[in-house]
Amino acid sequence: MTARKEVPTVAQSTETDWVSRFADEVIAEAERRAPGKPVVVASGLSPSGPIHLGNLREVMTPHLVADEIRRRGHECVHILSWDDYDRYRKVPAGIDPSWSEHIGKPLTSVPAPPGSPYPNWAEHFKAPMAEALREMGIEFHPISQTEMYTSGAYREQILHAMRHRREIDAVLDRYRTKDKPGAKKPKQQQKPVDEAELAAAEGSGAAAEDDGSAGAAGYYPYKPYCSVCERDVTTVTSYDDETTELAYTCACGHGETVRLSEHNRGKLVWKVDWPMRWAYEGVVFEPSGVDHSSPGSSYVVGGQIVREVFGAEQPIGPMYAFVGISGMAKMSSSKGGVPTPADALEIMEAPLLRWLYARRRPNQSFKIAFDQEIQRTYDEWDALERKITESTAQPADAAAYRRATRTATGELPSTPRPLPYRTLASVVDITTGHDEQTLRILGELDPDNPVKSLEETRPRLDKAERWITTQVPADQRTRVRDEPDTERLAALGDTERESLRLLLDGLDDHWSLDGLTTLVYGVPKIQAGLSPEAKPTPELKVAQRSFFALLYTLLVGRDTGPRLPTLLLAVGADRVRKLLAA
């Protein structure tokens, strides 16, 4: 592995990037709240389905801040709460409809999808996300909410919430009034959140959860899971604060009375559960999605409940915008086929994926490319790396690069010889991943400094190959002709014949990536009576496009394809001569 150029450590308040600014605020806030104790930042993910690239922002935002805090010598814990005790809400696309019998059960009580090696639904979706986070160098402390609730860890907090249920109900009722007839609607504080964004919010416990609305027997913020059917289609009918006896009935017909001081099969409703955890863990920083910005949302209500009921403070943290996929609609984890971090890491290196999140402020939306745009993204990344090497990068860009390539504990793995992604993609497209052919072509890119082993180009080479084989449609793949297109060759005009002769005559002297680039752009210039170094004119550009289309037609049977210098190297000089000889 070649060592990257060291970027100076970001000192407090000297950089302009958003991570440093948040770190300043979080350190100051933690010192005010709990001086001398580790700083606690938090994320929460619900493994109700594939945990997508939008959900990753829920983890990346506090990770980057926590990592900066650690760089400055402060102890910082990044809690990742797995909301695996949430109810199973619906059967996603592609799963047997019979799984509907599990709706209402905790995610850890639902069988994993058919063929899964994992013991339950939650573990099936947690595992690939946890592995992706490790590959990205994200250090976190996992907490299973199933384990917390079923072990009785929150018992005192649950009993406390039940004792203060009237105060909780009063807080919630301030927002329920907005739905009452004649009630004045609150002023909209932010742009409306559309359906796709709300659907994407289902990755957290925030969506589709009731708030324990008051019934005939009064308001209760606790929801038992039935001891017979395991579902949460239960109704609390009475509760005694002194004995902690709680009676409930279930839609399945079962009913019983339990002692809440001993009962471990239920949970606080989400709008109470979240602020309870803030207080329990002492969370100082936690971001939240834009779905939490509206009046009456979990975040707004939680801020009041944590103060008025649990006697603690709400974490500071930004609302983060959603992440899209190039060429696709906004993501929703409730629907199948949504790209996950594991999917992204198959086609791009971990530092690049980290960079996409580090370079944008949390409130800025952005897209991650799975289509041809990934090549441009990699070009931007490589250009930034050159600026880092030359010490010409802007401070905020340098900080984002440093956050992408290393954490407080060390540097992430990198490709020793990072050839352009588009070049690697073109080569493996043409060779269909044949190692010997691939090495031959890569070795000829720069004869003065040839690639001697494919290991020098990995893992980037493997990512590019995976992109070609999984993301590029079959009709866009490159298939070099086996035999010359005799019909097209016979129909060549004099100018076209001359252009092919000039190209073939110059192959031997220009057989490198740079040399062939000069040659293919230079042939139309020479035909126009210009020097190969002449700057292109509009007329010359037309001639070049015509020449390129001719070469593509004769080599691959269509008028576009991979960059011509790369294509020529991949095809090989002898085969080029065979296909282009007029």
Rosetta blueprint (number, residue, H / E / L):
1 M L
2 T L
3 A L
4 R L
5 K L
6 E L
7 V L
8 P L
9 T L
10 V L
11 A L
12 Q L
13 S L
14 T L
15 E L
16 T L
17 D L
18 W H
19 V H
20 S H
21 R H
22 F H
23 A H
24 D H
25 E H
26 V H
27 I H
28 A H
29 E H
30 A H
31 E H
32 R H
33 R H
34 A L
35 P L
36 G L
37 K L
38 P L
39 V E
40 V E
41 V E
42 A E
43 S E
44 G E
45 L E
46 S L
47 P L
48 S L
49 G L
50 P L
51 I L
52 H L
53 L L
54 G L
55 N L
56 L H
57 R H
58 E H
59 V H
60 M H
61 T H
62 P H
63 H H
64 L H
65 V H
66 A H
67 D H
68 E H
69 I H
70 R H
71 R H
72 R L
73 G L
74 H L
75 E L
76 C E
77 V E
78 H E
79 I E
80 L E
81 S E
82 W E
83 D L
84 D L
85 Y L
86 D L
87 R E
88 Y L
89 R L
90 K L
91 V L
92 P L
93 A L
94 G L
95 I L
96 D L
97 P H
98 S H
99 W H
100 S H
101 E H
102 H H
103 I L
104 G L
105 K L
106 P E
107 L H
108 T H
109 S H
110 V L
111 P L
112 A L
113 P L
114 P L
115 G L
116 S L
117 P L
118 Y L
119 P L
120 N L
121 W H
122 A H
123 E H
124 H H
125 F H
126 K H
127 A H
128 P H
129 M H
130 A H
131 E H
132 A H
133 L H
134 R H
135 E H
136 M L
137 G L
138 I L
139 E L
140 F L
141 H E
142 P E
143 I E
144 S E
145 Q H
146 T H
147 E H
148 M H
149 Y H
150 T H
151 S L
152 G L
153 A L
154 Y L
155 R H
156 E H
157 Q H
158 I H
159 L H
160 H H
161 A H
162 M H
163 R H
164 H L
165 R H
166 R H
167 E H
168 I H
169 D H
170 A H
171 V H
172 L H
173 D H
174 R H
175 Y H
176 R H
177 T H
178 K H
179 D H
180 K L
181 P L
182 G L
183 A L
184 K L
185 K L
186 P L
187 K L
188 Q L
189 Q L
190 Q L
191 K L
192 P L
193 V L
194 D L
195 E H
196 A H
197 E H
198 L H
199 A H
200 A H
201 A H
202 E H
203 G H
204 S L
205 G L
206 A L
207 A L
208 A L
209 E L
210 D L
211 D L
212 G L
213 S L
214 A L
215 G E
216 A L
217 A L
218 G E
219 Y L
220 Y L
221 P L
222 Y E
223 K E
224 P E
225 Y L
226 C L
227 S L
228 V L
229 C L
230 E L
231 R L
232 D L
233 V L
234 T E
235 T E
236 V E
237 T E
238 S E
239 Y E
240 D L
241 D L
242 E L
243 T L
244 T L
245 E E
246 L E
247 A E
248 Y E
249 T E
250 C E
251 A L
252 C L
253 G L
254 H L
255 G E
256 E E
257 T E
258 V E
259 R E
260 L L
261 S L
262 E L
263 H L
264 N L
265 R L
266 G E
267 K E
268 L E
269 V L
270 W H
271 K H
272 V H
273 D H
274 W H
275 P H
276 M H
277 R H
278 W H
279 A H
280 Y H
281 E H
282 G L
283 V L
284 V L
285 F E
286 E L
287 P L
288 S E
289 G E
290 V H
291 D H
292 H H
293 S H
294 S L
295 P L
296 G L
297 S L
298 S H
299 Y H
300 V H
301 V H
302 G H
303 G H
304 Q H
305 I H
306 V H
307 R H
308 E H
309 V L
310 F L
311 G L
312 A L
313 E L
314 Q L
315 P L
316 I E
317 G L
318 P L
319 M E
320 Y E
321 A L
322 F L
323 V E
324 G E
325 I E
326 S L
327 G L
328 M L
329 A L
330 K L
331 M L
332 S L
333 S L
334 S L
335 K L
336 G L
337 G L
338 V L
339 P L
340 T L
341 P H
342 A H
343 D H
344 A H
345 L H
346 E H
347 I H
348 M L
349 E L
350 A H
351 P H
352 L H
353 L H
354 R H
355 W H
356 L H
357 Y H
358 A H
359 R L
360 R L
361 R L
362 P L
363 N L
364 Q L
365 S L
366 F E
367 K E
368 I E
369 A L
370 F L
371 D L
372 Q L
373 E H
374 I H
375 Q H
376 R H
377 T H
378 Y H
379 D H
380 E H
381 W H
382 D H
383 A H
384 L H
385 E H
386 R H
387 K H
388 I H
389 T H
390 E H
391 S L
392 T L
393 A L
394 Q L
395 P H
396 A H
397 D H
398 A H
399 A H
400 A H
401 Y H
402 R H
403 R H
404 A H
405 T H
406 R E
407 T E
408 A L
409 T L
410 G E
411 E E
412 L L
413 P L
414 S L
415 T L
416 P L
417 R L
418 P L
419 L L
420 P L
421 Y H
422 R H
423 T H
424 L H
425 A H
426 S H
427 V H
428 V H
429 D H
430 I H
431 T H
432 T L
433 G L
434 H L
435 D H
436 E H
437 Q H
438 T H
439 L H
440 R H
441 I H
442 L H
443 G H
444 E H
445 L H
446 D L
447 P L
448 D L
449 N L
450 P L
451 V L
452 K L
453 S L
454 L H
455 E H
456 E H
457 T H
458 R L
459 P L
460 R H
461 L H
462 D H
463 K H
464 A H
465 E H
466 R H
467 W H
468 I H
469 T H
470 T H
471 Q H
472 V L
473 P L
474 A H
475 D H
476 Q H
477 R L
478 T L
479 R L
480 V L
481 R L
482 D L
483 E L
484 P L
485 D L
486 T H
487 E H
488 R H
489 L H
490 A H
491 A L
492 L L
493 G L
494 D H
495 T H
496 E H
497 R H
498 E H
499 S H
500 L H
501 R H
502 L H
503 L H
504 L H
505 D H
506 G H
507 L L
508 D H
509 D H
510 H H
511 W L
512 S L
513 L H
514 D H
515 G H
516 L H
517 T H
518 T H
519 L H
520 V H
521 Y H
522 G H
523 V H
524 P H
525 K H
526 I H
527 Q H
528 A L
529 G L
530 L L
531 S L
532 P L
533 E L
534 A L
535 K L
536 P L
537 T L
538 P H
539 E H
540 L H
541 K H
542 V H
543 A H
544 Q H
545 R H
546 S H
547 F H
548 F H
549 A H
550 L H
551 L H
552 Y H
553 T H
554 L H
555 L H
556 V H
557 G L
558 R L
559 D L
560 T L
561 G L
562 P L
563 R L
564 L H
565 P H
566 T H
567 L H
568 L H
569 L H
570 A H
571 V H
572 G L
573 A H
574 D H
575 R H
576 V H
577 R H
578 K H
579 L H
580 L H
581 A L
582 A L
